[in-house]
Amino acid sequence: MESQERSVERPYTDEIETKDMRENSFEPKIVVFACNWCSYAGADTAGVGRLQYPPNVRLIRVMCSGRVRPAFVLKAFELGADGVMWSGCHFGDCHYVFGNYRAVEQFEITKNLVKMLGIEKERLRLEWVSAAEGGRWAELIKEFVEDVKKVGPSPLRKVQGFKSSMVQGKSNKT
Ligand code: FES
C-alpha cells in the first residue's frame, strides 16, 4: 500500500533515480598536458595554496604546449580518457616564443580528428594558465570535470577492443 502511494506521488521515480545515479556516480578520467614553465607551475601554485580541485586529473608535463601532437590526445582517448585538456603559457610568455601558436594549430587539427571519431567537442579543451594563476587552474579543472560529467563516459569505452585496463587503473604489465 505504502509503495503504491509512493509510486502515485512520484511517477517515473525509477527512471529519474537511475539517471541521477548515473550522473552522480560517473567520475571522468581527465588527462591534462601542461607545459613545464607555466601551466604545470600553475598547478603547483594551486597545490601550494591548498586550492581544492577534483582529483580526476592525470597531469602530463611537457616542455611546451607546442610539443603536444594530435597523436598524444588520440592515444589518451584510446587509453580511457573521458576528456583531454591542453594547457600552456599565455601568448607572449612561451619560453620557446612561438610554441603556443604551434599549439593552436595542432589543437585545431586535433579537434577535427576527434570530431571525425565521434567524440564530443566538450571533451577537448585548450587553455592558457600562467605559473601565478593557481586559482584559475583550480577553477578550470572544476569546470572541465563538470562539463565532461554532463556528456558522460567517452563513447570510445563502448568500442570493442578498447583498452579498459587503463580505465580501471590496472597496469598493462603482466
Ligand atoms: S613554454 Fe609554455 S607554452 Fe611554450
Boltz pocket constraint, residues with backbone or C-beta under 6 A from the ligand:
constraints:
  - pocket:
      binder: B
      contacts: [[A, 35], [A, 36], [A, 37], [A, 38], [A, 39], [A, 63], [A, 64], [A, 65], [A, 66], [A, 87], [A, 88], [A, 89], [A, 93], [A, 94], [A, 95], [A, 96], [A, 97], [A, 99], [A, 100]]
      max_distance: 6.0
